[in-house]
Amino acid sequence: MQKEDIVDRALQQLYPNMIRWRRHLHQYPELSFHERVTASWIAAQLTEMGCAVRTGVGGHGLMAVIQGDLPGPAVALRADIDALPIQDEKTCEYASKVPNVMHACGHDAHTAALLAVASYYSANRSGLRGERRLLFQAAEEVTPGGALPMIKDGALDGADAVYGVHLWTPLAYGLVSSKPGPFMAAADEFVIDITGRGGHGGLPHQAVDAILVGSSLVQAAQSIVSRSVNPLHPAVVTIGAFQAGSTNNIIAERCRMKGTVRSFDEKTRKLIHERLDAVVKHTGAMHGAEVRCDLRIGYPPVVNDDREADRFFKVGKALFGEQSVILSEAITVAEDFSYYLQRVPGCFMFVGAGNEACGAVYSHHHPKFDIDERAMLKAARLLIGMAEDYSA
């Protein structure tokens, strides 16, 4: 029997466990930086498989090391384990039992898929070349994230390559996608606080209207991308919250704005930061208001190694067929897998999990988010395929 057939058969046998693991995690989610019970449960599953497990890696992260009997490289595979502060609105037997906490991004399925990978490798050490290092990372959803603490705790020490997958409902089940170079955006956040001088709505000349200053800032901020950024370099500046005022005849003294910056290269990222700072200062001065901008640096862009992205297309086509492998566009969501890729060559990949027939039609972070669970099989198979091809 070919090795590919052995892997496929093993994963098919593990599929009921994947469903059970995923649904258990879905019912008992934990928020970023609070995944204590989740981590303990994962450790118990790995220990039962015979894996050597290190807990408390970068907080609530875990690392399982499986050493093969044959010489070869150390390949790291990563899954995230945290949930989101969202009330689960699905009607199903595995809906979240924790009020206002939900796996609304597929991390439960990522974890289940990587547990299946662990089970496969643990049972097949005799044919394994080198080391498989399985990283179960906490706190992907909230900056500063859990990747950097794991790296600081040695998660990538001596690793030769790193791979990760994200189940993706905008992509139909059966498809996989990725791209070389910049794949996912850097994501930074800002909060702008404006202090003017309150007054009577009928006497505007005696006041400094914080709403007017804020409105000017919204317009000016939107000009940063359209007039300062090279149009061939994708970027986004979005104001997502504008909070000011209390009634119709009072000029607001204070205004708070919240927004995000998305970019794909450090030069553009730095330019936007500098222009935003200048716009804030000059707009405040022009109106005679005090304006302060708190810029919070988030994750850097996910930049796939060109050679490892080529490996994805080769492996994906061999496993799933040429028509199932798609060259992705750059995507303006963020992922702290970017930190791993800054240190070790690797590739981040999307696995289609959308399917109208089973209700997997909602976007990530939606209260009714769900997946086609068969995508877990594809994810586990892709991770194994990438690791084996690297080790060949």
Summary of the structure (lengths in Angstrom):
residues: 392
radius of gyration: 23.6
end to end distance: 17.8
largest distance: 85.8
contacts: 1394
relative contact order: 0.18
helix: 39%
strand: 30%
